[in-house]
């Protein structure tokens, strides 16, 4: 059975665990039709366009 030969110090242990809690901000791009920020490779939620084509018809309010 594998057993640690030496005790792992708190600094070494914490260095190993430090990367777990880093969060990345989502990438946002501007829609070419309406200028709203949206996630890349997704249909724009405000106008319904994707790659310059109307994909989802939005109701005008």
CHARMM internal coordinates of N, CA and C (Angstrom, degrees):
IC EDIT
DIST 1 N 1 CA 1.4414
DIST 1 CA 1 C 1.5293
ANGL 1 N 1 CA 1 C 109.66
DIST 1 C 2 N 1.3225
ANGL 1 CA 1 C 2 N 117.22
DIHE 1 N 1 CA 1 C 2 N 141.56
DIST 2 N 2 CA 1.4538
ANGL 1 C 2 N 2 CA 121.20
DIHE 1 CA 1 C 2 N 2 CA -178.44
DIST 2 CA 2 C 1.5168
ANGL 2 N 2 CA 2 C 109.96
DIHE 1 C 2 N 2 CA 2 C -79.41
DIST 2 C 3 N 1.3186
ANGL 2 CA 2 C 3 N 115.16
DIHE 2 N 2 CA 2 C 3 N 124.10
DIST 3 N 3 CA 1.4621
ANGL 2 C 3 N 3 CA 121.54
DIHE 2 CA 2 C 3 N 3 CA 179.78
DIST 3 CA 3 C 1.5226
ANGL 3 N 3 CA 3 C 107.29
DIHE 2 C 3 N 3 CA 3 C -129.85
DIST 3 C 4 N 1.3488
ANGL 3 CA 3 C 4 N 118.72
DIHE 3 N 3 CA 3 C 4 N 134.09
DIST 4 N 4 CA 1.4589
ANGL 3 C 4 N 4 CA 120.38
DIHE 3 CA 3 C 4 N 4 CA 178.73
DIST 4 CA 4 C 1.5341
ANGL 4 N 4 CA 4 C 110.95
DIHE 3 C 4 N 4 CA 4 C -61.63
DIST 4 C 5 N 1.3275
ANGL 4 CA 4 C 5 N 116.13
DIHE 4 N 4 CA 4 C 5 N 134.89
DIST 5 N 5 CA 1.4648
ANGL 4 C 5 N 5 CA 119.75
DIHE 4 CA 4 C 5 N 5 CA -179.21
DIST 5 CA 5 C 1.5269
ANGL 5 N 5 CA 5 C 110.79
DIHE 4 C 5 N 5 CA 5 C -77.30
DIST 5 C 6 N 1.3400
ANGL 5 CA 5 C 6 N 116.71
DIHE 5 N 5 CA 5 C 6 N -36.10
DIST 6 N 6 CA 1.4570
ANGL 5 C 6 N 6 CA 121.29
DIHE 5 CA 5 C 6 N 6 CA -179.68
DIST 6 CA 6 C 1.5302
ANGL 6 N 6 CA 6 C 109.31
DIHE 5 C 6 N 6 CA 6 C -127.60
DIST 6 C 7 N 1.3133
ANGL 6 CA 6 C 7 N 115.11
DIHE 6 N 6 CA 6 C 7 N 155.51
DIST 7 N 7 CA 1.4508
ANGL 6 C 7 N 7 CA 120.81
DIHE 6 CA 6 C 7 N 7 CA 177.30
DIST 7 CA 7 C 1.5308
ANGL 7 N 7 CA 7 C 109.09
DIHE 6 C 7 N 7 CA 7 C -72.21
DIST 7 C 8 N 1.3198
ANGL 7 CA 7 C 8 N 117.15
DIHE 7 N 7 CA 7 C 8 N 137.33
DIST 8 N 8 CA 1.4591
ANGL 7 C 8 N 8 CA 121.84
DIHE 7 CA 7 C 8 N 8 CA 178.36
DIST 8 CA 8 C 1.5241
ANGL 8 N 8 CA 8 C 108.05
DIHE 7 C 8 N 8 CA 8 C -83.39
DIST 8 C 9 N 1.3348
ANGL 8 CA 8 C 9 N 115.25
DIHE 8 N 8 CA 8 C 9 N 128.21
DIST 9 N 9 CA 1.4672
ANGL 8 C 9 N 9 CA 119.11
DIHE 8 CA 8 C 9 N 9 CA -178.10
DIST 9 CA 9 C 1.5241
ANGL 9 N 9 CA 9 C 110.58
DIHE 8 C 9 N 9 CA 9 C -68.66
DIST 9 C 10 N 1.3358
ANGL 9 CA 9 C 10 N 115.40
DIHE 9 N 9 CA 9 C 10 N 160.45
DIST 10 N 10 CA 1.4650
ANGL 9 C 10 N 10 CA 120.44
DIHE 9 CA 9 C 10 N 10 CA -179.73
DIST 10 CA 10 C 1.5278
ANGL 10 N 10 CA 10 C 110.91
DIHE 9 C 10 N 10 CA 10 C -63.64
DIST 10 C 11 N 1.3251
ANGL 10 CA 10 C 11 N 117.03
DIHE 10 N 10 CA 10 C 11 N -37.79
DIST 11 N 11 CA 1.4610
ANGL 10 C 11 N 11 CA 120.70
DIHE 10 CA 10 C 11 N 11 CA -179.15
DIST 11 CA 11 C 1.5325
ANGL 11 N 11 CA 11 C 110.43
DIHE 10 C 11 N 11 CA 11 C -65.07
DIST 11 C 12 N 1.3070
ANGL 11 CA 11 C 12 N 117.43
DIHE 11 N 11 CA 11 C 12 N -44.99
DIST 12 N 12 CA 1.4664
ANGL 11 C 12 N 12 CA 121.21
DIHE 11 CA 11 C 12 N 12 CA -179.72
DIST 12 CA 12 C 1.5261
ANGL 12 N 12 CA 12 C 110.37
DIHE 11 C 12 N 12 CA 12 C -66.33
DIST 12 C 13 N 1.3189
ANGL 12 CA 12 C 13 N 116.46
DIHE 12 N 12 CA 12 C 13 N -41.49
DIST 13 N 13 CA 1.4621
ANGL 12 C 13 N 13 CA 121.36
DIHE 12 CA 12 C 13 N 13 CA 178.67
DIST 13 CA 13 C 1.5312
ANGL 13 N 13 CA 13 C 110.58
DIHE 12 C 13 N 13 CA 13 C -62.54
DIST 13 C 14 N 1.3417
ANGL 13 CA 13 C 14 N 116.36
DIHE 13 N 13 CA 13 C 14 N -45.54
DIST 14 N 14 CA 1.4521
ANGL 13 C 14 N 14 CA 120.25
DIHE 13 CA 13 C 14 N 14 CA -177.73
DIST 14 CA 14 C 1.5281
ANGL 14 N 14 CA 14 C 112.25
DIHE 13 C 14 N 14 CA 14 C -70.09
DIST 14 C 15 N 1.3423
ANGL 14 CA 14 C 15 N 117.88
DIHE 14 N 14 CA 14 C 15 N -32.87
DIST 15 N 15 CA 1.4486
ANGL 14 C 15 N 15 CA 120.85
DIHE 14 CA 14 C 15 N 15 CA 176.16
DIST 15 CA 15 C 1.5275
ANGL 15 N 15 CA 15 C 110.30
DIHE 14 C 15 N 15 CA 15 C -63.04
DIST 15 C 16 N 1.3047
ANGL 15 CA 15 C 16 N 117.14
DIHE 15 N 15 CA 15 C 16 N -40.13
DIST 16 N 16 CA 1.4489
ANGL 15 C 16 N 16 CA 121.80
DIHE 15 CA 15 C 16 N 16 CA -179.97
DIST 16 CA 16 C 1.5319
ANGL 16 N 16 CA 16 C 111.01
DIHE 15 C 16 N 16 CA 16 C -66.37
DIST 16 C 17 N 1.3024
ANGL 16 CA 16 C 17 N 117.43
DIHE 16 N 16 CA 16 C 17 N -37.03
DIST 17 N 17 CA 1.4598
ANGL 16 C 17 N 17 CA 121.72
DIHE 16 CA 16 C 17 N 17 CA -176.38
DIST 17 CA 17 C 1.5240
ANGL 17 N 17 CA 17 C 113.61
DIHE 16 C 17 N 17 CA 17 C -86.03
DIST 17 C 18 N 1.3188
ANGL 17 CA 17 C 18 N 118.55
DIHE 17 N 17 CA 17 C 18 N -8.80
DIST 18 N 18 CA 1.4621
ANGL 17 C 18 N 18 CA 120.80
DIHE 17 CA 17 C 18 N 18 CA -171.21
DIST 18 CA 18 C 1.5191
ANGL 18 N 18 CA 18 C 112.97
DIHE 17 C 18 N 18 CA 18 C -67.26
DIST 18 C 19 N 1.3336
ANGL 18 CA 18 C 19 N 119.15
DIHE 18 N 18 CA 18 C 19 N -32.20
DIST 19 N 19 CA 1.4635
ANGL 18 C 19 N 19 CA 121.16
DIHE 18 CA 18 C 19 N 19 CA -175.72
DIST 19 CA 19 C 1.5132
ANGL 19 N 19 CA 19 C 113.13
DIHE 18 C 19 N 19 CA 19 C -74.99
DIST 19 C 20 N 1.3012
ANGL 19 CA 19 C 20 N 118.81
DIHE 19 N 19 CA 19 C 20 N -12.36
DIST 20 N 20 CA 1.4555
ANGL 19 C 20 N 20 CA 121.71
DIHE 19 CA 19 C 20 N 20 CA -176.65
DIST 20 CA 20 C 1.5195
ANGL 20 N 20 CA 20 C 111.29
DIHE 19 C 20 N 20 CA 20 C -67.05
DIST 20 C 21 N 1.3242
ANGL 20 CA 20 C 21 N 117.59
DIHE 20 N 20 CA 20 C 21 N -32.35
DIST 21 N 21 CA 1.4577
ANGL 20 C 21 N 21 CA 121.26
DIHE 20 CA 20 C 21 N 21 CA -170.50
DIST 21 CA 21 C 1.5144
ANGL 21 N 21 CA 21 C 114.07
DIHE 20 C 21 N 21 CA 21 C -94.82
DIST 21 C 22 N 1.3348
ANGL 21 CA 21 C 22 N 118.33
DIHE 21 N 21 CA 21 C 22 N 1.51
DIST 22 N 22 CA 1.4591
ANGL 21 C 22 N 22 CA 119.95
DIHE 21 CA 21 C 22 N 22 CA -179.83
DIST 22 CA 22 C 1.5253
ANGL 22 N 22 CA 22 C 109.80
DIHE 21 C 22 N 22 CA 22 C -76.71
DIST 22 C 23 N 1.3181
ANGL 22 CA 22 C 23 N 116.08
DIHE 22 N 22 CA 22 C 23 N 130.75
DIST 23 N 23 CA 1.4609
ANGL 22 C 23 N 23 CA 121.47
DIHE 22 CA 22 C 23 N 23 CA 178.14
DIST 23 CA 23 C 1.5221
ANGL 23 N 23 CA 23 C 109.08
DIHE 22 C 23 N 23 CA 23 C -113.00
DIST 23 C 24 N 1.3151
ANGL 23 CA 23 C 24 N 116.25
DIHE 23 N 23 CA 23 C 24 N 143.82
DIST 24 N 24 CA 1.4492
ANGL 23 C 24 N 24 CA 121.74
DIHE 23 CA 23 C 24 N 24 CA 176.78
DIST 24 CA 24 C 1.5194
ANGL 24 N 24 CA 24 C 109.67
DIHE 23 C 24 N 24 CA 24 C -100.95
DIST 24 C 25 N 1.3053
ANGL 24 CA 24 C 25 N 116.09
DIHE 24 N 24 CA 24 C 25 N 140.80
DIST 25 N 25 CA 1.4548
ANGL 24 C 25 N 25 CA 120.02
DIHE 24 CA 24 C 25 N 25 CA 175.21
DIST 25 CA 25 C 1.5261
ANGL 25 N 25 CA 25 C 108.49
DIHE 24 C 25 N 25 CA 25 C -73.66
DIST 25 C 26 N 1.3354
ANGL 25 CA 25 C 26 N 118.40
DIHE 25 N 25 CA 25 C 26 N 141.92
DIST 26 N 26 CA 1.4610
ANGL 25 C 26 N 26 CA 119.31
DIHE 25 CA 25 C 26 N 26 CA -179.68
DIST 26 CA 26 C 1.5234
ANGL 26 N 26 CA 26 C 111.08
DIHE 25 C 26 N 26 CA 26 C -66.13
DIST 26 C 27 N 1.3178
ANGL 26 CA 26 C 27 N 116.49
DIHE 26 N 26 CA 26 C 27 N 144.19
DIST 27 N 27 CA 1.4549
ANGL 26 C 27 N 27 CA 121.91
DIHE 26 CA 26 C 27 N 27 CA 178.32
DIST 27 CA 27 C 1.5257
ANGL 27 N 27 CA 27 C 108.81
DIHE 26 C 27 N 27 CA 27 C -76.41
DIST 27 C 28 N 1.3110
ANGL 27 CA 27 C 28 N 116.08
DIHE 27 N 27 CA 27 C 28 N 129.31
DIST 28 N 28 CA 1.4597
ANGL 27 C 28 N 28 CA 120.65
DIHE 27 CA 27 C 28 N 28 CA 179.93
DIST 28 CA 28 C 1.5228
ANGL 28 N 28 CA 28 C 109.23
DIHE 27 C 28 N 28 CA 28 C -123.53
DIST 28 C 29 N 1.3270
ANGL 28 CA 28 C 29 N 115.78
DIHE 28 N 28 CA 28 C 29 N 140.65
DIST 29 N 29 CA 1.4607
ANGL 28 C 29 N 29 CA 122.06
DIHE 28 CA 28 C 29 N 29 CA 176.28
DIST 29 CA 29 C 1.5194
ANGL 29 N 29 CA 29 C 108.10
DIHE 28 C 29 N 29 CA 29 C -127.87
DIST 29 C 30 N 1.3297
ANGL 29 CA 29 C 30 N 116.63
DIHE 29 N 29 CA 29 C 30 N 157.93
DIST 30 N 30 CA 1.4656
ANGL 29 C 30 N 30 CA 120.94
DIHE 29 CA 29 C 30 N 30 CA 178.58
DIST 30 CA 30 C 1.5254
ANGL 30 N 30 CA 30 C 109.45
DIHE 29 C 30 N 30 CA 30 C -84.49
DIST 30 C 31 N 1.3230
ANGL 30 CA 30 C 31 N 115.62
DIHE 30 N 30 CA 30 C 31 N 138.00
DIST 31 N 31 CA 1.4655
ANGL 30 C 31 N 31 CA 121.95
DIHE 30 CA 30 C 31 N 31 CA 175.29
DIST 31 CA 31 C 1.5301
ANGL 31 N 31 CA 31 C 108.12
DIHE 30 C 31 N 31 CA 31 C -70.46
DIST 31 C 32 N 1.3325
ANGL 31 CA 31 C 32 N 117.23
DIHE 31 N 31 CA 31 C 32 N 136.36
DIST 32 N 32 CA 1.4587
ANGL 31 C 32 N 32 CA 120.52
DIHE 31 CA 31 C 32 N 32 CA -178.15
DIST 32 CA 32 C 1.5144
ANGL 32 N 32 CA 32 C 112.27
DIHE 31 C 32 N 32 CA 32 C -75.43
DIST 32 C 33 N 1.3206
ANGL 32 CA 32 C 33 N 118.07
DIHE 32 N 32 CA 32 C 33 N -19.15
DIST 33 N 33 CA 1.4585
ANGL 32 C 33 N 33 CA 121.24
DIHE 32 CA 32 C 33 N 33 CA -179.63
DIST 33 CA 33 C 1.5286
ANGL 33 N 33 CA 33 C 112.28
DIHE 32 C 33 N 33 CA 33 C -86.79
DIST 33 C 34 N 1.3516
ANGL 33 CA 33 C 34 N 115.66
DIHE 33 N 33 CA 33 C 34 N -52.70
DIST 34 N 34 CA 1.4697
ANGL 33 C 34 N 34 CA 118.64
DIHE 33 CA 33 C 34 N 34 CA -172.29
DIST 34 CA 34 C 1.5237
ANGL 34 N 34 CA 34 C 113.47
DIHE 33 C 34 N 34 CA 34 C -111.20
DIST 34 C 35 N 1.3310
ANGL 34 CA 34 C 35 N 118.98
DIHE 34 N 34 CA 34 C 35 N -15.69
DIST 35 N 35 CA 1.4532
ANGL 34 C 35 N 35 CA 121.41
DIHE 34 CA 34 C 35 N 35 CA 177.95
DIST 35 CA 35 C 1.5186
ANGL 35 N 35 CA 35 C 114.97
DIHE 34 C 35 N 35 CA 35 C 87.81
DIST 35 C 36 N 1.3371
ANGL 35 CA 35 C 36 N 118.03
DIHE 35 N 35 CA 35 C 36 N 0.78
DIST 36 N 36 CA 1.4622
ANGL 35 C 36 N 36 CA 121.40
DIHE 35 CA 35 C 36 N 36 CA 178.12
DIST 36 CA 36 C 1.5294
ANGL 36 N 36 CA 36 C 109.46
DIHE 35 C 36 N 36 CA 36 C -73.25
DIST 36 C 37 N 1.3273
ANGL 36 CA 36 C 37 N 116.13
DIHE 36 N 36 CA 36 C 37 N 153.49
DIST 37 N 37 CA 1.4552
ANGL 36 C 37 N 37 CA 120.44
DIHE 36 CA 36 C 37 N 37 CA 174.92
DIST 37 CA 37 C 1.5176
ANGL 37 N 37 CA 37 C 109.14
DIHE 36 C 37 N 37 CA 37 C -79.01
DIST 37 C 38 N 1.3232
ANGL 37 CA 37 C 38 N 116.37
DIHE 37 N 37 CA 37 C 38 N 136.99
DIST 38 N 38 CA 1.4596
ANGL 37 C 38 N 38 CA 122.06
DIHE 37 CA 37 C 38 N 38 CA -179.70
DIST 38 CA 38 C 1.5173
ANGL 38 N 38 CA 38 C 109.53
DIHE 37 C 38 N 38 CA 38 C -147.38
DIST 38 C 39 N 1.3111
ANGL 38 CA 38 C 39 N 117.01
DIHE 38 N 38 CA 38 C 39 N 163.68
DIST 39 N 39 CA 1.4604
ANGL 38 C 39 N 39 CA 122.58
DIHE 38 CA 38 C 39 N 39 CA 178.20
DIST 39 CA 39 C 1.5290
ANGL 39 N 39 CA 39 C 107.90
DIHE 38 C 39 N 39 CA 39 C -77.16
DIST 39 C 40 N 1.3406
ANGL 39 CA 39 C 40 N 119.18
DIHE 39 N 39 CA 39 C 40 N 137.94
DIST 40 N 40 CA 1.4566
ANGL 39 C 40 N 40 CA 119.86
DIHE 39 CA 39 C 40 N 40 CA -178.29
DIST 40 CA 40 C 1.5274
ANGL 40 N 40 CA 40 C 112.23
DIHE 39 C 40 N 40 CA 40 C -64.52
DIST 40 C 41 N 1.3294
ANGL 40 CA 40 C 41 N 115.98
DIHE 40 N 40 CA 40 C 41 N 150.26
DIST 41 N 41 CA 1.4608
ANGL 40 C 41 N 41 CA 124.59
DIHE 40 CA 40 C 41 N 41 CA 177.96
DIST 41 CA 41 C 1.5189
ANGL 41 N 41 CA 41 C 112.66
DIHE 40 C 41 N 41 CA 41 C 65.51
DIST 41 C 42 N 1.3281
ANGL 41 CA 41 C 42 N 117.29
DIHE 41 N 41 CA 41 C 42 N 27.17
DIST 42 N 42 CA 1.4650
ANGL 41 C 42 N 42 CA 122.87
DIHE 41 CA 41 C 42 N 42 CA 176.53
DIST 42 CA 42 C 1.5257
ANGL 42 N 42 CA 42 C 108.43
DIHE 41 C 42 N 42 CA 42 C -131.86
DIST 42 C 43 N 1.3202
ANGL 42 CA 42 C 43 N 116.36
DIHE 42 N 42 CA 42 C 43 N 155.60
DIST 43 N 43 CA 1.4577
ANGL 42 C 43 N 43 CA 121.14
DIHE 42 CA 42 C 43 N 43 CA 175.96
DIST 43 CA 43 C 1.5257
ANGL 43 N 43 CA 43 C 108.77
DIHE 42 C 43 N 43 CA 43 C -67.68
DIST 43 C 44 N 1.3226
ANGL 43 CA 43 C 44 N 116.64
DIHE 43 N 43 CA 43 C 44 N 138.04
DIST 44 N 44 CA 1.4648
ANGL 43 C 44 N 44 CA 121.06
DIHE 43 CA 43 C 44 N 44 CA 178.79
DIST 44 CA 44 C 1.5202
ANGL 44 N 44 CA 44 C 108.81
DIHE 43 C 44 N 44 CA 44 C -66.34
DIST 44 C 45 N 1.3194
ANGL 44 CA 44 C 45 N 116.71
DIHE 44 N 44 CA 44 C 45 N 130.57
DIST 45 N 45 CA 1.4507
ANGL 44 C 45 N 45 CA 121.23
DIHE 44 CA 44 C 45 N 45 CA -177.49
DIST 45 CA 45 C 1.5050
ANGL 45 N 45 CA 45 C 114.05
DIHE 44 C 45 N 45 CA 45 C -74.33
DIST 45 C 46 N 1.3268
ANGL 45 CA 45 C 46 N 117.76
DIHE 45 N 45 CA 45 C 46 N -22.05
DIST 46 N 46 CA 1.4625
ANGL 45 C 46 N 46 CA 119.34
DIHE 45 CA 45 C 46 N 46 CA -176.23
DIST 46 CA 46 C 1.5302
ANGL 46 N 46 CA 46 C 112.55
DIHE 45 C 46 N 46 CA 46 C -92.00
DIST 46 C 47 N 1.3351
ANGL 46 CA 46 C 47 N 117.79
DIHE 46 N 46 CA 46 C 47 N -35.13
DIST 47 N 47 CA 1.4730
ANGL 46 C 47 N 47 CA 118.47
DIHE 46 CA 46 C 47 N 47 CA -177.47
DIST 47 CA 47 C 1.5286
ANGL 47 N 47 CA 47 C 113.16
DIHE 46 C 47 N 47 CA 47 C -114.45
DIST 47 C 48 N 1.3327
ANGL 47 CA 47 C 48 N 118.84
DIHE 47 N 47 CA 47 C 48 N -20.78
DIST 48 N 48 CA 1.4629
ANGL 47 C 48 N 48 CA 121.20
DIHE 47 CA 47 C 48 N 48 CA 177.90
DIST 48 CA 48 C 1.5130
ANGL 48 N 48 CA 48 C 114.83
DIHE 47 C 48 N 48 CA 48 C 85.66
DIST 48 C 49 N 1.3411
ANGL 48 CA 48 C 49 N 117.99
DIHE 48 N 48 CA 48 C 49 N 14.16
DIST 49 N 49 CA 1.4609
ANGL 48 C 49 N 49 CA 121.19
DIHE 48 CA 48 C 49 N 49 CA -179.94
DIST 49 CA 49 C 1.5246
ANGL 49 N 49 CA 49 C 110.66
DIHE 48 C 49 N 49 CA 49 C -95.69
DIST 49 C 50 N 1.3451
ANGL 49 CA 49 C 50 N 115.27
DIHE 49 N 49 CA 49 C 50 N 149.48
DIST 50 N 50 CA 1.4645
ANGL 49 C 50 N 50 CA 121.99
DIHE 49 CA 49 C 50 N 50 CA 172.97
DIST 50 CA 50 C 1.5156
ANGL 50 N 50 CA 50 C 107.19
DIHE 49 C 50 N 50 CA 50 C -143.43
DIST 50 C 51 N 1.3196
ANGL 50 CA 50 C 51 N 117.44
DIHE 50 N 50 CA 50 C 51 N 123.68
DIST 51 N 51 CA 1.4679
ANGL 50 C 51 N 51 CA 124.72
DIHE 50 CA 50 C 51 N 51 CA -178.00
DIST 51 CA 51 C 1.5274
ANGL 51 N 51 CA 51 C 112.24
DIHE 50 C 51 N 51 CA 51 C 52.98
DIST 51 C 52 N 1.3376
ANGL 51 CA 51 C 52 N 116.57
DIHE 51 N 51 CA 51 C 52 N 40.71
DIST 52 N 52 CA 1.4528
ANGL 51 C 52 N 52 CA 121.16
DIHE 51 CA 51 C 52 N 52 CA 175.59
DIST 52 CA 52 C 1.5186
ANGL 52 N 52 CA 52 C 114.96
DIHE 51 C 52 N 52 CA 52 C 80.78
DIST 52 C 53 N 1.3323
ANGL 52 CA 52 C 53 N 118.23
DIHE 52 N 52 CA 52 C 53 N 2.11
DIST 53 N 53 CA 1.4577
ANGL 52 C 53 N 53 CA 121.12
DIHE 52 CA 52 C 53 N 53 CA -179.93
DIST 53 CA 53 C 1.5193
ANGL 53 N 53 CA 53 C 109.89
DIHE 52 C 53 N 53 CA 53 C -117.63
DIST 53 C 54 N 1.3316
ANGL 53 CA 53 C 54 N 115.99
DIHE 53 N 53 CA 53 C 54 N 143.34
DIST 54 N 54 CA 1.4532
ANGL 53 C 54 N 54 CA 121.27
DIHE 53 CA 53 C 54 N 54 CA 177.19
DIST 54 CA 54 C 1.5157
ANGL 54 N 54 CA 54 C 108.58
DIHE 53 C 54 N 54 CA 54 C -74.47
DIST 54 C 55 N 1.3249
ANGL 54 CA 54 C 55 N 115.92
DIHE 54 N 54 CA 54 C 55 N 118.21
DIST 55 N 55 CA 1.4587
ANGL 54 C 55 N 55 CA 121.31
DIHE 54 CA 54 C 55 N 55 CA -178.17
DIST 55 CA 55 C 1.5151
ANGL 55 N 55 CA 55 C 110.91
DIHE 54 C 55 N 55 CA 55 C -105.96
DIST 55 C 56 N 1.3291
ANGL 55 CA 55 C 56 N 116.73
DIHE 55 N 55 CA 55 C 56 N -44.20
DIST 56 N 56 CA 1.4558
ANGL 55 C 56 N 56 CA 123.00
DIHE 55 CA 55 C 56 N 56 CA -179.48
DIST 56 CA 56 C 1.5218
ANGL 56 N 56 CA 56 C 108.00
DIHE 55 C 56 N 56 CA 56 C -120.34
DIST 56 C 57 N 1.3298
ANGL 56 CA 56 C 57 N 116.21
DIHE 56 N 56 CA 56 C 57 N 120.67
DIST 57 N 57 CA 1.4697
ANGL 56 C 57 N 57 CA 119.72
DIHE 56 CA 56 C 57 N 57 CA 179.26
DIST 57 CA 57 C 1.5311
ANGL 57 N 57 CA 57 C 108.30
DIHE 56 C 57 N 57 CA 57 C -76.10
DIST 57 C 58 N 1.3256
ANGL 57 CA 57 C 58 N 116.01
DIHE 57 N 57 CA 57 C 58 N 124.97
DIST 58 N 58 CA 1.4540
ANGL 57 C 58 N 58 CA 121.69
DIHE 57 CA 57 C 58 N 58 CA 179.82
DIST 58 CA 58 C 1.5268
ANGL 58 N 58 CA 58 C 109.44
DIHE 57 C 58 N 58 CA 58 C -101.02
DIST 58 C 59 N 1.3355
ANGL 58 CA 58 C 59 N 117.21
DIHE 58 N 58 CA 58 C 59 N 140.60
DIST 59 N 59 CA 1.4583
ANGL 58 C 59 N 59 CA 121.57
DIHE 58 CA 58 C 59 N 59 CA 176.40
DIST 59 CA 59 C 1.5180
ANGL 59 N 59 CA 59 C 109.82
DIHE 58 C 59 N 59 CA 59 C -76.47
DIST 59 C 60 N 1.3030
ANGL 59 CA 59 C 60 N 117.56
DIHE 59 N 59 CA 59 C 60 N 136.51
DIST 60 N 60 CA 1.4596
ANGL 59 C 60 N 60 CA 122.66
DIHE 59 CA 59 C 60 N 60 CA 177.41
DIST 60 CA 60 C 1.5197
ANGL 60 N 60 CA 60 C 108.48
DIHE 59 C 60 N 60 CA 60 C -85.23
DIST 60 C 61 N 1.3269
ANGL 60 CA 60 C 61 N 117.62
DIHE 60 N 60 CA 60 C 61 N 121.04
DIST 61 N 61 CA 1.4652
ANGL 60 C 61 N 61 CA 122.05
DIHE 60 CA 60 C 61 N 61 CA 179.67
DIST 61 CA 61 C 1.5056
ANGL 61 N 61 CA 61 C 110.61
DIHE 60 C 61 N 61 CA 61 C -107.77
END
COOR INIT
IC SEED 1 N 1 CA 1 C
IC BUILD
